[in-house]
Amino acid sequence: MTPPPSTRHYWLPIPDSSQCSGTRHAFRGPRWEGEHTGTTVCGQEVAMAKPSEMDWICHPTCPSCYDTLKLEQR
């Protein structure tokens, strides 16, 4: 069963402009569709771009996004 659109989310690695690292953030919606900017589940406005395979591997999950989504499931 597919959840209603309002509960769907996707993850996207977002590079950190001040370092050579980044964070994997969650966004509302079914998938990334090439938007240049977006608001994360944790409330940050970020620039978005197609991530590399290394971004997916190296960027850790945002704990604030994770915790927010976890609380919403209750």
MODELLER restraints for C-alpha pairs under 7 A, 6 or more apart:
rsr = mdl.restraints
at = mdl.atoms
rsr.add(forms.Gaussian(group=physical.xy_distance, feature=features.Distance(at['CA:5:A'], at['CA:29:A']), mean=6.57, stdev=0.5))
rsr.add(forms.Gaussian(group=physical.xy_distance, feature=features.Distance(at['CA:8:A'], at['CA:28:A']), mean=6.21, stdev=0.5))
rsr.add(forms.Gaussian(group=physical.xy_distance, feature=features.Distance(at['CA:8:A'], at['CA:29:A']), mean=5.25, stdev=0.5))
rsr.add(forms.Gaussian(group=physical.xy_distance, feature=features.Distance(at['CA:8:A'], at['CA:30:A']), mean=5.52, stdev=0.5))
rsr.add(forms.Gaussian(group=physical.xy_distance, feature=features.Distance(at['CA:9:A'], at['CA:26:A']), mean=6.42, stdev=0.5))
rsr.add(forms.Gaussian(group=physical.xy_distance, feature=features.Distance(at['CA:9:A'], at['CA:27:A']), mean=5.43, stdev=0.5))
rsr.add(forms.Gaussian(group=physical.xy_distance, feature=features.Distance(at['CA:9:A'], at['CA:28:A']), mean=4.48, stdev=0.5))
rsr.add(forms.Gaussian(group=physical.xy_distance, feature=features.Distance(at['CA:9:A'], at['CA:29:A']), mean=4.82, stdev=0.5))
rsr.add(forms.Gaussian(group=physical.xy_distance, feature=features.Distance(at['CA:9:A'], at['CA:30:A']), mean=5.60, stdev=0.5))
rsr.add(forms.Gaussian(group=physical.xy_distance, feature=features.Distance(at['CA:10:A'], at['CA:26:A']), mean=5.49, stdev=0.5))
rsr.add(forms.Gaussian(group=physical.xy_distance, feature=features.Distance(at['CA:10:A'], at['CA:27:A']), mean=5.47, stdev=0.5))
rsr.add(forms.Gaussian(group=physical.xy_distance, feature=features.Distance(at['CA:10:A'], at['CA:28:A']), mean=6.69, stdev=0.5))
rsr.add(forms.Gaussian(group=physical.xy_distance, feature=features.Distance(at['CA:10:A'], at['CA:29:A']), mean=6.65, stdev=0.5))
rsr.add(forms.Gaussian(group=physical.xy_distance, feature=features.Distance(at['CA:10:A'], at['CA:30:A']), mean=6.26, stdev=0.5))
rsr.add(forms.Gaussian(group=physical.xy_distance, feature=features.Distance(at['CA:10:A'], at['CA:31:A']), mean=5.57, stdev=0.5))
rsr.add(forms.Gaussian(group=physical.xy_distance, feature=features.Distance(at['CA:11:A'], at['CA:24:A']), mean=6.27, stdev=0.5))
rsr.add(forms.Gaussian(group=physical.xy_distance, feature=features.Distance(at['CA:11:A'], at['CA:25:A']), mean=5.44, stdev=0.5))
rsr.add(forms.Gaussian(group=physical.xy_distance, feature=features.Distance(at['CA:11:A'], at['CA:26:A']), mean=4.33, stdev=0.5))
rsr.add(forms.Gaussian(group=physical.xy_distance, feature=features.Distance(at['CA:11:A'], at['CA:27:A']), mean=6.26, stdev=0.5))
rsr.add(forms.Gaussian(group=physical.xy_distance, feature=features.Distance(at['CA:12:A'], at['CA:24:A']), mean=5.32, stdev=0.5))
rsr.add(forms.Gaussian(group=physical.xy_distance, feature=features.Distance(at['CA:12:A'], at['CA:25:A']), mean=5.52, stdev=0.5))
rsr.add(forms.Gaussian(group=physical.xy_distance, feature=features.Distance(at['CA:12:A'], at['CA:26:A']), mean=6.45, stdev=0.5))
rsr.add(forms.Gaussian(group=physical.xy_distance, feature=features.Distance(at['CA:13:A'], at['CA:22:A']), mean=6.80, stdev=0.5))
rsr.add(forms.Gaussian(group=physical.xy_distance, feature=features.Distance(at['CA:13:A'], at['CA:23:A']), mean=5.56, stdev=0.5))
rsr.add(forms.Gaussian(group=physical.xy_distance, feature=features.Distance(at['CA:13:A'], at['CA:24:A']), mean=3.91, stdev=0.5))
rsr.add(forms.Gaussian(group=physical.xy_distance, feature=features.Distance(at['CA:13:A'], at['CA:25:A']), mean=6.14, stdev=0.5))
rsr.add(forms.Gaussian(group=physical.xy_distance, feature=features.Distance(at['CA:13:A'], at['CA:51:A']), mean=6.24, stdev=0.5))
rsr.add(forms.Gaussian(group=physical.xy_distance, feature=features.Distance(at['CA:13:A'], at['CA:55:A']), mean=5.99, stdev=0.5))
rsr.add(forms.Gaussian(group=physical.xy_distance, feature=features.Distance(at['CA:13:A'], at['CA:56:A']), mean=6.10, stdev=0.5))
rsr.add(forms.Gaussian(group=physical.xy_distance, feature=features.Distance(at['CA:13:A'], at['CA:59:A']), mean=6.30, stdev=0.5))
rsr.add(forms.Gaussian(group=physical.xy_distance, feature=features.Distance(at['CA:14:A'], at['CA:22:A']), mean=5.49, stdev=0.5))
rsr.add(forms.Gaussian(group=physical.xy_distance, feature=features.Distance(at['CA:14:A'], at['CA:23:A']), mean=5.42, stdev=0.5))
rsr.add(forms.Gaussian(group=physical.xy_distance, feature=features.Distance(at['CA:14:A'], at['CA:24:A']), mean=5.90, stdev=0.5))
rsr.add(forms.Gaussian(group=physical.xy_distance, feature=features.Distance(at['CA:14:A'], at['CA:25:A']), mean=6.83, stdev=0.5))
rsr.add(forms.Gaussian(group=physical.xy_distance, feature=features.Distance(at['CA:14:A'], at['CA:48:A']), mean=6.57, stdev=0.5))
rsr.add(forms.Gaussian(group=physical.xy_distance, feature=features.Distance(at['CA:15:A'], at['CA:21:A']), mean=5.86, stdev=0.5))
rsr.add(forms.Gaussian(group=physical.xy_distance, feature=features.Distance(at['CA:15:A'], at['CA:22:A']), mean=4.01, stdev=0.5))
rsr.add(forms.Gaussian(group=physical.xy_distance, feature=features.Distance(at['CA:15:A'], at['CA:23:A']), mean=6.49, stdev=0.5))
rsr.add(forms.Gaussian(group=physical.xy_distance, feature=features.Distance(at['CA:16:A'], at['CA:22:A']), mean=4.46, stdev=0.5))
rsr.add(forms.Gaussian(group=physical.xy_distance, feature=features.Distance(at['CA:21:A'], at['CA:59:A']), mean=6.57, stdev=0.5))
rsr.add(forms.Gaussian(group=physical.xy_distance, feature=features.Distance(at['CA:22:A'], at['CA:59:A']), mean=5.25, stdev=0.5))
rsr.add(forms.Gaussian(group=physical.xy_distance, feature=features.Distance(at['CA:23:A'], at['CA:59:A']), mean=4.78, stdev=0.5))
rsr.add(forms.Gaussian(group=physical.xy_distance, feature=features.Distance(at['CA:23:A'], at['CA:60:A']), mean=5.26, stdev=0.5))
rsr.add(forms.Gaussian(group=physical.xy_distance, feature=features.Distance(at['CA:23:A'], at['CA:61:A']), mean=5.86, stdev=0.5))
rsr.add(forms.Gaussian(group=physical.xy_distance, feature=features.Distance(at['CA:23:A'], at['CA:62:A']), mean=5.90, stdev=0.5))
rsr.add(forms.Gaussian(group=physical.xy_distance, feature=features.Distance(at['CA:24:A'], at['CA:59:A']), mean=5.67, stdev=0.5))
rsr.add(forms.Gaussian(group=physical.xy_distance, feature=features.Distance(at['CA:24:A'], at['CA:60:A']), mean=5.70, stdev=0.5))
rsr.add(forms.Gaussian(group=physical.xy_distance, feature=features.Distance(at['CA:24:A'], at['CA:61:A']), mean=4.58, stdev=0.5))
rsr.add(forms.Gaussian(group=physical.xy_distance, feature=features.Distance(at['CA:24:A'], at['CA:62:A']), mean=5.74, stdev=0.5))
rsr.add(forms.Gaussian(group=physical.xy_distance, feature=features.Distance(at['CA:25:A'], at['CA:40:A']), mean=6.20, stdev=0.5))
rsr.add(forms.Gaussian(group=physical.xy_distance, feature=features.Distance(at['CA:25:A'], at['CA:61:A']), mean=6.35, stdev=0.5))
rsr.add(forms.Gaussian(group=physical.xy_distance, feature=features.Distance(at['CA:25:A'], at['CA:62:A']), mean=5.44, stdev=0.5))
rsr.add(forms.Gaussian(group=physical.xy_distance, feature=features.Distance(at['CA:25:A'], at['CA:65:A']), mean=6.33, stdev=0.5))
rsr.add(forms.Gaussian(group=physical.xy_distance, feature=features.Distance(at['CA:26:A'], at['CA:40:A']), mean=5.68, stdev=0.5))
rsr.add(forms.Gaussian(group=physical.xy_distance, feature=features.Distance(at['CA:26:A'], at['CA:41:A']), mean=5.52, stdev=0.5))
rsr.add(forms.Gaussian(group=physical.xy_distance, feature=features.Distance(at['CA:26:A'], at['CA:65:A']), mean=5.81, stdev=0.5))
rsr.add(forms.Gaussian(group=physical.xy_distance, feature=features.Distance(at['CA:27:A'], at['CA:39:A']), mean=6.71, stdev=0.5))
rsr.add(forms.Gaussian(group=physical.xy_distance, feature=features.Distance(at['CA:27:A'], at['CA:40:A']), mean=4.88, stdev=0.5))
rsr.add(forms.Gaussian(group=physical.xy_distance, feature=features.Distance(at['CA:27:A'], at['CA:41:A']), mean=5.38, stdev=0.5))
rsr.add(forms.Gaussian(group=physical.xy_distance, feature=features.Distance(at['CA:28:A'], at['CA:41:A']), mean=6.73, stdev=0.5))
rsr.add(forms.Gaussian(group=physical.xy_distance, feature=features.Distance(at['CA:35:A'], at['CA:48:A']), mean=6.57, stdev=0.5))
rsr.add(forms.Gaussian(group=physical.xy_distance, feature=features.Distance(at['CA:36:A'], at['CA:47:A']), mean=5.80, stdev=0.5))
rsr.add(forms.Gaussian(group=physical.xy_distance, feature=features.Distance(at['CA:36:A'], at['CA:48:A']), mean=4.98, stdev=0.5))
rsr.add(forms.Gaussian(group=physical.xy_distance, feature=features.Distance(at['CA:36:A'], at['CA:49:A']), mean=6.55, stdev=0.5))
rsr.add(forms.Gaussian(group=physical.xy_distance, feature=features.Distance(at['CA:37:A'], at['CA:45:A']), mean=6.97, stdev=0.5))
rsr.add(forms.Gaussian(group=physical.xy_distance, feature=features.Distance(at['CA:37:A'], at['CA:46:A']), mean=5.52, stdev=0.5))
rsr.add(forms.Gaussian(group=physical.xy_distance, feature=features.Distance(at['CA:37:A'], at['CA:47:A']), mean=4.37, stdev=0.5))
rsr.add(forms.Gaussian(group=physical.xy_distance, feature=features.Distance(at['CA:37:A'], at['CA:48:A']), mean=5.11, stdev=0.5))
rsr.add(forms.Gaussian(group=physical.xy_distance, feature=features.Distance(at['CA:38:A'], at['CA:45:A']), mean=5.66, stdev=0.5))
rsr.add(forms.Gaussian(group=physical.xy_distance, feature=features.Distance(at['CA:38:A'], at['CA:46:A']), mean=5.60, stdev=0.5))
rsr.add(forms.Gaussian(group=physical.xy_distance, feature=features.Distance(at['CA:38:A'], at['CA:47:A']), mean=6.65, stdev=0.5))
rsr.add(forms.Gaussian(group=physical.xy_distance, feature=features.Distance(at['CA:38:A'], at['CA:48:A']), mean=6.81, stdev=0.5))
rsr.add(forms.Gaussian(group=physical.xy_distance, feature=features.Distance(at['CA:39:A'], at['CA:45:A']), mean=4.48, stdev=0.5))
rsr.add(forms.Gaussian(group=physical.xy_distance, feature=features.Distance(at['CA:39:A'], at['CA:46:A']), mean=6.31, stdev=0.5))
rsr.add(forms.Gaussian(group=physical.xy_distance, feature=features.Distance(at['CA:41:A'], at['CA:65:A']), mean=5.28, stdev=0.5))
rsr.add(forms.Gaussian(group=physical.xy_distance, feature=features.Distance(at['CA:42:A'], at['CA:64:A']), mean=5.64, stdev=0.5))
rsr.add(forms.Gaussian(group=physical.xy_distance, feature=features.Distance(at['CA:42:A'], at['CA:65:A']), mean=4.96, stdev=0.5))
